[in-house]
Amino acid sequence: MQQPARPLALPAADAATRSQVVAALARPRMANDYSETVMTLVLSIRLMAAAMRSNMDPVVELTRRLNSLTAAKSVLDLARACSQAWPENVAVNRPCCHALSPDEAVFADMASASLAADRDAFSAVLDGLVRRERHDGLYAAMTRAVASVA
């Protein structure tokens, strides 16, 4: 039986290329791959999640850590926007973990693009994960959060 034409399909990769791609996907992203501002945001999201799991007020905990009620509020607003747009529950690592979860890596890439004011790169990070009509709201929330923790 003949296969239908697939003009947009990627060409078949050799075994070495496939194994390199699989190895790269299996390797978690690390905190030192990102700027201090980006990691402050990711750690703030981790602290917020830890506070919520411990039945503590995340505003109080984030304000204490970030030394700013405005920054704490903007991180919570970002988390709220992401929870409404994300296709499933967000997975975050413990605050002490150096490796980033896949969701945290997306947040870090979003924050890096926002910090660089690169709207196209921001959308490229979210393409295929979040519906396109939600990108603008997430970009606005991320821009406010990054500015407040910088």
LUMRO-21347 format. One line per 10 residues: their letters; for each residue x, y, z of N, C-alpha, C, O. Coordinates in pm, whole numbers. Example, Ala and Ser with C-alpha at 12.3 -4.5 7.8 and 13.67 -1.06 7.14 Angstrom:
BEGIN
AS	1319 -569 780 1230 -450 780 1320 -330 780 1424 -332 846 ~ 1285 -225 708 1367 -106 714 1290 3 787 1341 114 804
# end
This chain:
BEGIN
MQQPARPLAL	85 -118 0 0 0 0 89 124 0 185 131 76 ~ 58 219 -83 139 339 -96 98 442 8 -21 464 32 ~ 199 506 71 174 609 172 128 738 105 179 772 -2 ~ 33 811 166 -8 939 108 105 1042 119 189 1034 209 ~ 107 1136 28 210 1241 29 191 1329 152 79 1367 187 ~ 302 1361 215 299 1448 334 400 1560 311 514 1552 356 ~ 358 1666 240 454 1771 201 514 1847 319 624 1900 307 ~ 446 1853 431 497 1929 546 570 1841 647 618 1891 749 ~ 581 1713 620 646 1621 713 797 1643 711 855 1677 608 ~ 858 1622 825 1003 1632 834 1067 1511 769 1010 1402 772
PAADAATRSQ	1183 1528 710 1250 1411 651 1293 1314 761 1319 1354 874 ~ 1300 1188 725 1342 1087 822 1484 1115 868 1571 1150 788 ~ 1507 1099 998 1640 1124 1054 1712 991 1070 1650 886 1087 ~ 1843 998 1065 1920 876 1086 1921 842 1235 1879 923 1318 ~ 1969 727 1269 1965 678 1407 2044 769 1501 2001 793 1614 ~ 2157 820 1457 2239 907 1542 2165 1037 1575 2168 1082 1690 ~ 2099 1096 1476 2024 1220 1499 1908 1194 1592 1882 1273 1684 ~ 1836 1083 1571 1723 1050 1659 1770 1033 1802 1704 1082 1894 ~ 1881 964 1823 1928 943 1960 1973 1074 2024 1959 1092 2145 ~ 2029 1167 1945 2066 1298 1999 1943 1378 2041 1944 1443 2145
VVAALARPRM	1839 1372 1961 1715 1443 1993 1653 1385 2119 1611 1460 2208 ~ 1647 1253 2129 1590 1188 2247 1672 1221 2371 1615 1247 2477 ~ 1803 1220 2361 1889 1254 2475 1869 1398 2518 1866 1427 2637 ~ 1854 1489 2424 1831 1630 2458 1697 1650 2527 1686 1731 2618 ~ 1596 1576 2483 1464 1586 2547 1464 1525 2687 1390 1571 2774 ~ 1545 1424 2710 1550 1358 2840 1630 1438 2942 1611 1419 3063 ~ 1716 1526 2897 1800 1605 2987 1722 1727 3036 1678 1808 2955 ~ 1703 1741 3168 1627 1857 3217 1707 1986 3202 1830 1985 3203 ~ 1637 2096 3188 1700 2227 3183 1743 2261 3325 1680 2219 3421 ~ 1850 2338 3337 1905 2371 3467 1889 2520 3496 1879 2602 3404
ANDYSETVMT	1887 2554 3624 1866 2693 3666 1976 2785 3614 1948 2900 3580 ~ 2098 2737 3606 2208 2824 3563 2205 2853 3413 2292 2925 3363 ~ 2107 2798 3340 2091 2830 3198 2022 2964 3178 2014 3013 3065 ~ 1971 3025 3285 1888 3144 3275 1944 3258 3360 2030 3238 3446 ~ 1893 3377 3333 1937 3496 3407 1881 3495 3549 1790 3419 3581 ~ 1937 3580 3632 1893 3590 3772 1746 3632 3781 1671 3579 3863 ~ 1706 3726 3699 1567 3773 3701 1470 3660 3664 1367 3643 3728 ~ 1504 3584 3562 1419 3473 3519 1409 3369 3629 1300 3318 3657 ~ 1521 3337 3692 1518 3236 3798 1447 3287 3924 1387 3208 3996 ~ 1454 3417 3950 1377 3473 4062 1229 3450 4039 1155 3417 4131
LVLSIRLMAA	1185 3468 3915 1045 3445 3883 1008 3298 3899 905 3266 3958 ~ 1091 3208 3846 1063 3064 3857 1062 3021 4004 974 2945 4046 ~ 1158 3069 4082 1161 3034 4224 1041 3092 4298 991 3031 4392 ~ 994 3207 4256 874 3265 4317 752 3177 4292 668 3159 4380 ~ 743 3122 4172 633 3031 4141 644 2904 4226 543 2853 4274 ~ 765 2855 4244 785 2737 4331 745 2767 4475 678 2686 4539 ~ 786 2884 4526 752 2922 4663 602 2939 4680 546 2901 4783 ~ 537 2996 4580 392 3011 4585 324 2875 4593 232 2856 4672 ~ 370 2781 4512 312 2646 4513 337 2577 4647 248 2511 4700 ~ 458 2593 4702 489 2532 4832 403 2592 4943 355 2520 5030
AMRSNMDPVV	383 2723 4938 298 2788 5040 154 2738 5030 90 2713 5132 ~ 105 2725 4909 -33 2678 4891 -49 2534 4938 -151 2499 4998 ~ 53 2448 4911 46 2309 4958 48 2302 5111 -8 2210 5170 ~ 113 2399 5173 124 2401 5320 12 2480 5385 17 2508 5505 ~ -90 2516 5308 -203 2596 5357 -159 2729 5417 -216 2776 5515 ~ -58 2788 5357 -10 2920 5398 -54 3021 5292 -83 2984 5178 ~ -59 3147 5331 -97 3252 5238 20 3283 5146 124 3330 5193 ~ 7 3257 5016 119 3281 4925 158 3428 4914 274 3460 4887 ~ 62 3520 4935 95 3663 4928 194 3699 5038 291 3771 5013 ~ 172 3649 5158 261 3678 5270 400 3619 5244 501 3686 5264
ELTRRLNSLT	403 3494 5200 532 3428 5177 610 3495 5063 731 3518 5076 ~ 542 3527 4954 611 3592 4842 654 3734 4878 763 3777 4838 ~ 572 3805 4951 609 3941 4993 732 3936 5081 821 4021 5068 ~ 738 3839 5169 854 3824 5257 980 3794 5176 1086 3851 5203 ~ 971 3706 5077 1088 3666 4998 1129 3770 4896 1248 3791 4872 ~ 1031 3836 4834 1060 3933 4728 1074 4076 4780 1115 4166 4707 ~ 1040 4097 4906 1044 4230 4968 958 4330 4894 990 4449 4888 ~ 848 4283 4838 760 4372 4763 622 4310 4749 607 4199 4699 ~ 522 4383 4796 384 4337 4779 345 4341 4631 271 4254 4584 ~ 393 4441 4559 362 4452 4416 417 4332 4339 349 4277 4253
AAKSVLDLAR	540 4293 4369 600 4177 4302 523 4049 4337 497 3967 4249 ~ 487 4033 4463 411 3915 4504 278 3909 4430 237 3803 4383 ~ 212 4022 4421 82 4028 4353 97 3998 4204 13 3929 4146 ~ 202 4048 4141 219 4024 3997 252 3876 3969 211 3823 3867 ~ 326 3812 4059 354 3668 4043 225 3588 4059 201 3493 3984 ~ 142 3626 4155 14 3557 4173 -77 3579 4052 -147 3487 4009 ~ -77 3701 3998 -157 3728 3878 -109 3644 3760 -190 3593 3683 ~ 23 3631 3747 79 3547 3641 36 3402 3660 -6 3336 3565 ~ 46 3353 3781 7 3215 3810 -141 3192 3778 -178 3088 3724 ~ -223 3290 3811 -366 3279 3781 -390 3275 3630 -469 3195 3581
ACSQAWPENV	-321 3362 3557 -335 3365 3411 -288 3233 3349 -353 3181 3259 ~ -178 3181 3398 -126 3054 3346 -219 2938 3379 -241 2850 3295 ~ -275 2938 3499 -364 2827 3537 -491 2827 3452 -548 2721 3428 ~ -534 2944 3406 -652 2951 3319 -619 2911 3176 -705 2860 3104 ~ -494 2934 3133 -457 2908 2994 -393 2772 2973 -401 2716 2864 ~ -331 2717 3078 -255 2592 3064 -349 2476 3039 -459 2474 3093 ~ -308 2379 2958 -396 2266 2927 -412 2166 3042 -504 2085 3042 ~ -323 2170 3140 -330 2077 3254 -265 2144 3375 -213 2255 3365 ~ -268 2077 3489 -206 2132 3608 -56 2151 3585 9 2068 3522 ~ -3 2260 3637 138 2292 3621 219 2212 3722 182 2200 3839
AVNRPCCHAL	331 2156 3676 421 2081 3765 542 2169 3797 609 2220 3707 ~ 570 2185 3925 688 2260 3968 771 2173 4062 718 2088 4134 ~ 901 2196 4060 992 2125 4150 998 2197 4284 946 2307 4300 ~ 1061 2132 4381 1083 2194 4511 1176 2314 4495 1258 2316 4403 ~ 1166 2414 4584 1251 2533 4571 1400 2503 4571 1478 2580 4515 ~ 1443 2394 4632 1586 2365 4641 1641 2294 4518 1763 2280 4505 ~ 1556 2249 4428 1598 2169 4314 1659 2259 4205 1602 2361 4168 ~ 1775 2218 4155 1845 2296 4052 1787 2272 3913 1797 2359 3826 ~ 1728 2155 3891 1669 2122 3760 1530 2184 3750 1460 2198 3850 ~ 1491 2220 3628 1359 2277 3605 1266 2169 3551 1306 2084 3471
SPDEAVFADM	1141 2173 3596 1040 2085 3538 1011 2135 3396 1047 2248 3363 ~ 947 2054 3314 913 2102 3179 828 2230 3181 850 2319 3099 ~ 733 2240 3274 652 2362 3284 737 2481 3327 720 2591 3275 ~ 827 2459 3422 915 2568 3465 1007 2614 3353 1038 2732 3342 ~ 1051 2520 3270 1134 2557 3155 1055 2645 3058 1110 2738 3000 ~ 926 2616 3041 842 2700 2956 828 2838 3019 839 2939 2950 ~ 804 2844 3152 795 2974 3220 925 3052 3203 922 3172 3177 ~ 1038 2984 3217 1167 3051 3204 1188 3104 3062 1239 3214 3044 ~ 1149 3026 2963 1161 3072 2825 1066 3188 2798 1101 3282 2726 ~ 945 3182 2854 851 3293 2842 909 3418 2905 903 3527 2847
ASASLAADRD	966 3404 3024 1022 3519 3095 1142 3576 3020 1158 3698 3013 ~ 1226 3490 2965 1341 3537 2887 1296 3617 2766 1352 3722 2736 ~ 1195 3569 2696 1143 3641 2579 1079 3772 2620 1093 3873 2552 ~ 1008 3770 2733 946 3892 2782 1050 3995 2825 1036 4114 2799 ~ 1154 3948 2890 1263 4035 2934 1332 4099 2814 1377 4214 2822 ~ 1340 4027 2704 1401 4079 2581 1301 4157 2496 1335 4208 2390 ~ 1176 4167 2543 1068 4234 2470 1050 4174 2331 1025 4246 2234 ~ 1064 4042 2322 1053 3971 2195 920 3895 2191 913 3779 2233 ~ 817 3961 2142 682 3905 2139 675 3780 2052 602 3686 2085 ~ 749 3778 1941 746 3662 1852 809 3539 1919 757 3428 1906
AFSAVLDGLV	919 3559 1990 982 3448 2062 889 3397 2172 882 3276 2197 ~ 819 3489 2238 723 3450 2342 615 3360 2284 584 3256 2341 ~ 559 3399 2171 456 3317 2106 512 3184 2059 443 3082 2065 ~ 636 3184 2012 699 3059 1967 712 2960 2081 697 2839 2060 ~ 739 3009 2202 749 2921 2319 615 2853 2346 611 2736 2382 ~ 506 2927 2328 374 2876 2363 302 2803 2251 204 2732 2275 ~ 349 2819 2128 283 2755 2014 276 2603 2035 376 2538 2065 ~ 156 2549 2018 135 2407 2035 102 2367 2178 61 2254 2202 ~ 121 2459 2273 91 2429 2414 -33 2503 2460 -121 2446 2525 ~ -39 2630 2425 -150 2716 2467 -213 2777 2342 -143 2813 2247
RRERHDGLYA	-344 2786 2342 -413 2844 2226 -365 2986 2201 -339 3062 2294 ~ -354 3020 2074 -296 3148 2031 -369 3270 2087 -306 3371 2116 ~ -499 3262 2102 -574 3378 2152 -544 3408 2299 -582 3514 2349 ~ -477 3317 2367 -441 3340 2508 -300 3396 2524 -260 3432 2635 ~ -224 3404 2416 -85 3451 2424 -75 3595 2471 14 3628 2550 ~ -164 3682 2424 -155 3825 2461 -172 3846 2611 -97 3922 2672 ~ -270 3779 2670 -291 3792 2815 -173 3738 2894 -134 3797 2995 ~ -117 3627 2849 -1 3570 2917 122 3660 2901 201 3675 2995 ~ 137 3719 2784 251 3810 2761 241 3932 2854 340 3973 2913 ~ 121 3988 2866 102 4104 2953 130 4067 3099 198 4142 3170
AMTRAVASVA	79 3953 3144 102 3910 3283 249 3880 3307 302 3915 3413 ~ 314 3815 3212 457 3784 3227 541 3911 3227 636 3921 3305 ~ 509 4006 3143 584 4131 3138 574 4205 3270 674 4257 3319 ~ 455 4210 3329 438 4275 3460 517 4200 3568 582 4261 3652 ~ 509 4067 3565 579 3987 3668 730 4003 3657 798 4021 3758 ~ 782 3997 3536 927 4010 3516 974 4149 3559 1078 4162 3624 ~ 898 4251 3524 935 4387 3563 934 4406 3714 1016 4479 3769 ~ 841 4339 3781 831 4357 3926 937 4282 4005 974 4324 4114 ~ 987 4170 3951 1090 4095 4024 1231 4134 3984 1328 4095 4049 ~ 1243 4213 3876 1377 4254 3828 1445 4350 3925 1557 4394 3900
# end
